[in-house]
Amino acid sequence: MSRRETFYDKGGEQRLRTNRYLMAVLATNRFRTVVTVLIILTAACLAIYNIDPVRHYVARTVKHGAICFLQNNAIIKPRRAHYTPDKGTVDIVYCAPINPPAFDGAKMDHGIFVLSDFGHQVQRLNQLGQVVWTQNLHTPRGLDSTEKHLYVGDRKELLILDVDTGEILKRYRYSNYITALKAYRDRLFIAFDDGQVGSLIGYQIDDKMNNVIFRLPMRLASARGIDVSNNMLVIADTFHHKIVKIRLDSNVVSSTKSYYPNSVQIWKDSLLISEEHLNMVSKFSSHSLTRTGAMAGCFDPKNLDSKIEKVVLDDIYRSGTSCNAQHLGSKLYSPNDAIYADGSLYVADTDNHRIVVLKNGIKHSVISGFNNPVNIRLVK
């Protein structure tokens, strides 16, 4: 072999080693780059996921979307949320039912608005239970209506809808979750929830909805019901297990114990209270706040949370309002809302996933097929 050929071979080997080295370096750098990009993307995804609305959206679409699809296409049996004393609310599925509500019974005296939180929608139904319109939402809670507008709480947003079309006219965003609403004259009272505590604020109804004209001088715990009449503000302070009354003209506050009160309606000299886990709509005196009767449903002591059972049991047994025999045919399961009007009691029978209308304690009509109806209002 010539010297030139020998030199050429050595040069080729050197270039080959150099190329291999460069390829290894490039491969290593490429690997590091890929790893770095993956780390950045993962961190970005986690940061975005930790934004509350995004996390909720992912959970609802990914975790519950497949179950909802299978349920709505009759591939699996529908699963609906319900309460158990030992585990709380179980079998939650965020899913808008594909079929319209089913109506059974006599024509209602009023059309109704129904808000379903796990069904993430609000609907207007006519007097025969037929859907007039549906507006899909996030996870709504809190509902009230006037002749022209429907006020809806949807997590941290206040939505104002047209009552005739369901169109969202305006949106207002607040810092905390909305749990209850009450429109009264030129004010809108909003109960907010911030984890374990919350507050209630009265706003001037205007284009900005940020002019505070009332602030409750006490803390609440996920208050789900508000009503106002003749300068008397009454609150269902749900997780404090209290009904709170305050005079707006004097700020005098009084309260009484209740068991998961979810709604309140001032009716004549009484307060109608949906006591969710008593499975009853109860009646209290609006003056003394004493328990005076059961409007609907009967409670079973087995449904009570043992930690606070003593708080309400003595009061219920002493007042003799644990049940009314005529209501045995209208057993309720975690009612979240109730409205009395023109001789009819409209009940959001939440864990039975239906609306029940009672006249003189007897079932008049039933609308079923909702997914966790928590608020109702009558069409005015």
ChimeraX attribute file (.defattr): number of C-alpha atoms within 10 A of each C-alpha:
attribute: neighborCount
match mode: 1-to-1
recipient: residues
	/A:1	5
	/A:2	7
	/A:3	8
	/A:4	9
	/A:5	10
	/A:6	11
	/A:7	11
	/A:8	12
	/A:9	12
	/A:10	12
	/A:11	12
	/A:12	12
	/A:13	12
	/A:14	12
	/A:15	12
	/A:16	12
	/A:17	12
	/A:18	12
	/A:19	12
	/A:20	12
	/A:21	12
	/A:22	12
	/A:23	12
	/A:24	12
	/A:25	12
	/A:26	12
	/A:27	12
	/A:28	12
	/A:29	12
	/A:30	12
	/A:31	12
	/A:32	12
	/A:33	12
	/A:34	12
	/A:35	12
	/A:36	12
	/A:37	12
	/A:38	12
	/A:39	12
	/A:40	12
	/A:41	12
	/A:42	12
	/A:43	12
	/A:44	12
	/A:45	11
	/A:46	12
	/A:47	11
	/A:48	13
	/A:49	16
	/A:50	12
	/A:51	10
	/A:52	10
	/A:53	14
	/A:54	13
	/A:55	13
	/A:56	15
	/A:57	14
	/A:58	14
	/A:59	14
	/A:60	19
	/A:61	14
	/A:62	11
	/A:63	13
	/A:64	15
	/A:65	16
	/A:66	13
	/A:67	20
	/A:68	22
	/A:69	16
	/A:70	13
	/A:71	17
	/A:72	17
	/A:73	12
	/A:74	10
	/A:75	10
	/A:76	12
	/A:77	11
	/A:78	15
	/A:79	15
	/A:80	18
	/A:81	18
	/A:82	17
	/A:83	17
	/A:84	14
	/A:85	12
	/A:86	10
	/A:87	7
	/A:88	9
	/A:89	12
	/A:90	12
	/A:91	10
	/A:92	14
	/A:93	20
	/A:94	25
	/A:95	28
	/A:96	19
	/A:97	18
	/A:98	13
	/A:99	9
	/A:100	13
	/A:101	18
	/A:102	14
	/A:103	18
	/A:104	14
	/A:105	13
	/A:106	13
	/A:107	14
	/A:108	18
	/A:109	16
	/A:110	19
	/A:111	20
	/A:112	23
	/A:113	24
	/A:114	23
	/A:115	31
	/A:116	27
	/A:117	24
	/A:118	24
	/A:119	21
	/A:120	22
	/A:121	23
	/A:122	25
	/A:123	19
	/A:124	24
	/A:125	21
	/A:126	17
	/A:127	15
	/A:128	20
	/A:129	24
	/A:130	16
	/A:131	16
	/A:132	15
	/A:133	16
	/A:134	17
	/A:135	15
	/A:136	14
	/A:137	20
	/A:138	19
	/A:139	20
	/A:140	28
	/A:141	25
	/A:142	25
	/A:143	28
	/A:144	22
	/A:145	23
	/A:146	17
	/A:147	10
	/A:148	12
	/A:149	18
	/A:150	24
	/A:151	22
	/A:152	27
	/A:153	29
	/A:154	23
	/A:155	22
	/A:156	20
	/A:157	18
	/A:158	23
	/A:159	21
	/A:160	21
	/A:161	20
	/A:162	17
	/A:163	21
	/A:164	14
	/A:165	12
	/A:166	19
	/A:167	15
	/A:168	16
	/A:169	11
	/A:170	13
	/A:171	15
	/A:172	14
	/A:173	16
	/A:174	13
	/A:175	11
	/A:176	16
	/A:177	23
	/A:178	30
	/A:179	27
	/A:180	28
	/A:181	28
	/A:182	21
	/A:183	22
	/A:184	17
	/A:185	10
	/A:186	10
	/A:187	19
	/A:188	22
	/A:189	24
	/A:190	26
	/A:191	29
	/A:192	27
	/A:193	24
	/A:194	14
	/A:195	10
	/A:196	10
	/A:197	14
	/A:198	20
	/A:199	21
	/A:200	24
	/A:201	18
	/A:202	23
	/A:203	20
	/A:204	18
	/A:205	17
	/A:206	11
	/A:207	9
	/A:208	11
	/A:209	17
	/A:210	14
	/A:211	14
	/A:212	14
	/A:213	12
	/A:214	15
	/A:215	13
	/A:216	16
	/A:217	12
	/A:218	9
	/A:219	15
	/A:220	25
	/A:221	22
	/A:222	25
	/A:223	32
	/A:224	31
	/A:225	29
	/A:226	28
	/A:227	22
	/A:228	21
	/A:229	14
	/A:230	8
	/A:231	12
	/A:232	17
	/A:233	19
	/A:234	25
	/A:235	27
	/A:236	32
	/A:237	29
	/A:238	22
	/A:239	18
	/A:240	18
	/A:241	21
	/A:242	20
	/A:243	28
	/A:244	19
	/A:245	22
	/A:246	19
	/A:247	16
	/A:248	16
	/A:249	9
	/A:250	9
	/A:251	14
	/A:252	10
	/A:253	15
	/A:254	14
	/A:255	17
	/A:256	14
	/A:257	18
	/A:258	29
	/A:259	28
	/A:260	25
	/A:261	32
	/A:262	32
	/A:263	31
	/A:264	28
	/A:265	23
	/A:266	22
	/A:267	16
	/A:268	9
	/A:269	11
	/A:270	20
	/A:271	24
	/A:272	24
	/A:273	31
	/A:274	34
	/A:275	27
	/A:276	26
	/A:277	24
	/A:278	26
	/A:279	25
	/A:280	32
	/A:281	30
	/A:282	27
	/A:283	25
	/A:284	21
	/A:285	17
	/A:286	18
	/A:287	11
	/A:288	12
	/A:289	18
	/A:290	17
	/A:291	22
	/A:292	16
	/A:293	20
	/A:294	22
	/A:295	24
	/A:296	30
	/A:297	27
	/A:298	24
	/A:299	23
	/A:300	12
	/A:301	13
	/A:302	11
	/A:303	15
	/A:304	19
	/A:305	15
	/A:306	12
	/A:307	7
	/A:308	11
	/A:309	14
	/A:310	11
	/A:311	14
	/A:312	16
	/A:313	16
	/A:314	11
	/A:315	16
	/A:316	17
	/A:317	11
	/A:318	11
	/A:319	13
	/A:320	14
	/A:321	19
	/A:322	21
	/A:323	20
	/A:324	15
	/A:325	11
	/A:326	13
	/A:327	20
	/A:328	14
	/A:329	13
	/A:330	17
	/A:331	15
	/A:332	26
	/A:333	23
	/A:334	27
	/A:335	34
	/A:336	30
	/A:337	29
	/A:338	30
	/A:339	23
	/A:340	18
	/A:341	11
	/A:342	8
	/A:343	10
	/A:344	19
	/A:345	21
	/A:346	25
	/A:347	28
	/A:348	30
	/A:349	31
	/A:350	27
	/A:351	23
	/A:352	22
	/A:353	23
	/A:354	26
	/A:355	29
	/A:356	24
	/A:357	26
	/A:358	22
	/A:359	14
	/A:360	13
	/A:361	20
	/A:362	17
	/A:363	17
	/A:364	18
	/A:365	19
	/A:366	22
	/A:367	22
	/A:368	18
	/A:369	17
	/A:370	29
	/A:371	27
	/A:372	29
	/A:373	30
	/A:374	31
	/A:375	32
	/A:376	26
	/A:377	23
	/A:378	19
	/A:379	20
	/A:380	11
